[in-house]
Amino acid sequence: MEAEGTVVLTVVSSEPEAEVVCGLLRSAGIECGHRDTDAIDSSVEDFIAAGPQEILVREADLEAAKELLAASQGSSVRLDGIHHVTCITADAPRNVDFYTRVLGLRLVKKSVNQDDPTVYHLFYADEEGHAGSDITFFEYPNARPGQAGDGMVHTVVWRVGSADALEFWADRLSAEGHEVEPDAESLRFANPEGLAHELVVSHVGDEPLVARHPEIPPELALQGFEGVRAYGETSEEFLTALGFEHQDGRWDSRAETRGGWIGYEEAPEAAGIGGAGTVHHVAWASTMDEHEAWRQRVVDAGGHPTEIIDRFWFRSIYFREPGGVLFEIATLGPGFAADEDPAHLGEKLILPPSYKHLRDRVEPLLTPLPDPRASWAAR
């Protein structure tokens, strides 16, 4: 028997999916609950939840809830593309120079690895530090060169706005001494430690995520992530359960804000070696409201996620997909401006609250890194 004033909006197949749908509705100010389809009594405030779920809303909110679900076109049960890609470097100063001066990204956070605060964690992104443009690096000084292998991401794919942009980047990278492999649709190159990158012309309507740079016109700048390429074989059942769709030989995930993909290729015979110039993990984006439900969804798909970890600028869960690639699901917020003036992101070392008391011990262990934009005024 339904609680007075509530009606059934729709029925979904599981409790995690119900939580994702309710998260979407609540983010729009619509009170929502769910109950097992066999439940004999429930309400929005106190409901039973197991097996197939009925989504309950107030009768007065029914039409608005229907319109919101229709407009989402399924995005409420999908991840919002790539949040960030985290990699390893052995040389922070050279890393900063390449990603800020050469590629034109903004250093938006200079912090430490929260699992090992004796090493840097550097974050590069667009001008506002948006998820979807954020490539990050742990610095392990003098780390051995790595080699991508089975169960590892080997290439980071970026968007640009036009074929003219591909030509611009071919010229710019060549002038900096980097070998480039151009073709009509893409441009391939590697960072100074051998991490492969690829630029492709964007054919989607996602907002371009661009950083300011005195030598790079905005219309030619990098526009955020397109996808990543990995070695190995994954599980169709597992990725489908997480809302990915198999298209054109790769696995896509698109929700309200952005889309992104991961492609899998046959692994080389040589085993992978973690080290400088390799990808540590790829993170996919979730709204704050949906994050806990995503953890349960990974469990239901057969994964083994960590508990939710508060990284201060976002919240995270980690797990390996069946092919061995380390995935993270990270939230869209609170964001890098939570503890810095947006006009001065990345200019000084920022420690998360739980590490601030260690500043006098940690800072002397880190290689001094100047503000890469400090010389701009003279240009």
ABEGO torsion letter per residue (X at the ends): XBBBGBBBABBBABAAAAAAAAAAAAAAGBBBBBBBAABABBBAABBBBBEBBBBBBBAAAAAAAAAAAAAAGGAAABBBEBABBBBBBABAAAAAAAAAAAAGBBBABBBBBAABAABBBBBBBBAAGBBGABBBBBBBBGBBBBBBBBGBBABBBBBBABAAAAAAAAAAAAAAGBBBBBBAABBBBBBAAGBBBBBBBBABABBBBBBBBAABBAAABBAEBABBBBBEBBBAAAAAAAGBBBBGGBBBBBBAABBBBBBBBBBBABBBBBEBGBBABBBBBBBAAAAAAAAAAAAAAGBBBBBBBBAGABBBBBBBBAAGBBBBBBBBOAEAAAABBAAABGABBBBBAAAAAAAAAAAAABBBBBBAAAAAAAX
